[in-house]
């Protein structure tokens, strides 16, 4: 669970190193100016690399798509007629 703190713009300026360390450890800060929230400091989501073997294993349980039915549904939903976007 993310911990959220409210800090002033002045706190951010004077304690930036400490605050950035806290963000790096999962804490979130709402920055205020004159009591009004103006921004939020949040940790970046961690990206996870999936190996080819993991992807293959996950794909085994994926839904099978009927390509012909998908194409028909797509054709029914989209007007494929070419038009001049500037024509009136």
Secondary structure, 3 states (H helix, E strand, C coil): CCCEEEEEHHHHHHCHHHHHHHHHCCCEEEEEECCEEEEEECCCCCCCCCCHHHHHHHHHCCCCCCHHHHHHHHHHHCCCCCCCCCCC
